[in-house]
Amino acid sequence: MESVYTQGIWLAETLQQRTKSLENVWLFSTHIGDPKAAFLLVFPFTYFFSKRAGVAVLWVSAISEWLNLVLKWLLFGERPFWWIGESRLFVSVQPELHQFPSTCETGPGSPSGHAMVTAAVWWVVVSSLWSFLYSHTHSVLLSAAPCLFYGLILVAVGLSRVFILAHFPHQVIAGCIAGLILGIVLSRRVPEGRPLLFFFSLSVGLLLSAVMLHVGLHQLGIDLSWSIALAKKWCS
């Protein structure tokens, strides 16, 4: 993996140098891709126009956020900024990288939560728009416009995470692929009209499963807080 990480660092350096003028765009994109935006922004607007699509957004965002946490605990991905110091591979030639407030996020980095949740949630929105436009216009070209927007937002969020050194490129790609698959699968099984007990049981189940996994990994001697120590060591 060292070669993958190393190439990711040089790619991030190139991206920062060549798109420095777009810094505000990348920072805005990374905020839009924050998983919290799915709950606070995407869900209310989507629910206003379509109850089913709104419930689907909430459903997909909750499951994808939970699964992303589980995958990060299991995969133990590095974060670019502290990996540079820990790897000691850049002693002779140091990359010229700029640090941002969101650079040193704690927690493992693979797959990217921003990319994964964005891909899953916006697939629900885009597929709903595609169906709506096609049913009213019967134009494949016009109906494909939301898909173009979907691709652009994934690229923007993905590049923003690499630009601010929160993730390696392969972690972003993995997040996009996982999110797209989740969005396609879960949007077909929206729990619309389910009783309160279903959602309560689901919430408790997700919480308990995450706690049990955390306790189980801890009992196996796996330190899930290792990234916090690294962030404090290398990030200022």
QUIZI-V217026 format. One record per backbone hydrogen bond with DSSP energy under -0.5 kcal/mol. NH is the residue of the N-H (numbers start at 0). CO is the residue of the C=O. Records with the same first field share a line. If there is no record, write none. Layout:
NH=CO / CO
//
This chain:
4=0
5=1
6=2
7=3
8=4
9=5
10=6
11=7
12=8
13=9
14=10
15=11
16=12
17=13
18=14
19=16
21=18
22=19
25=21
26=22
27=23
28=24
29=25
30=26
31=27
32=28
33=30
36=33
37=33 / 34
38=34
39=35
40=36
41=36
42=37
44=40
45=41
46=42
47=43
48=44
49=45
53=49
54=50
55=51
56=52
57=53
58=54
59=55
60=56
61=57
62=58
63=59
64=60
65=61
66=62
67=63
68=64
69=65
70=66
71=67
72=68
73=69
74=70
75=71
80=164
82=78
83=79
84=80
85=81
86=82
87=83
93=91
96=94
102=99
103=99
104=101 / 102
108=76
111=170
115=111
116=112
117=113
118=114
119=115
120=116
121=117
122=118
123=119
124=120
125=121
126=122
127=123
128=124
129=125
130=126
131=127
132=128
133=129
134=130
135=131
136=132
137=132 / 133
139=137
142=138
143=139
144=141
145=142
146=143
147=143
148=144
149=145
150=146
151=147
152=148
153=149
154=150
155=151
156=152
157=153
158=154
159=155
160=156
161=157
162=158
163=159
164=161
165=160
166=160
170=167
171=167
172=168
173=169
174=170
175=171
176=172
177=173
178=174
179=175
180=176
181=177
182=178
183=179
184=180
185=181
186=182
187=184
188=185
191=189
193=190
197=194
198=194
199=195
200=196
201=197
202=198
203=199
204=200
205=201
206=202
207=203
208=204
209=205
210=206
211=207
212=208
213=209
214=210
215=211
216=212
217=213
218=214
219=215
220=217
221=216
222=220
223=221
225=222
227=224
228=224
229=225
230=226
231=227
232=228
233=229
234=230
//
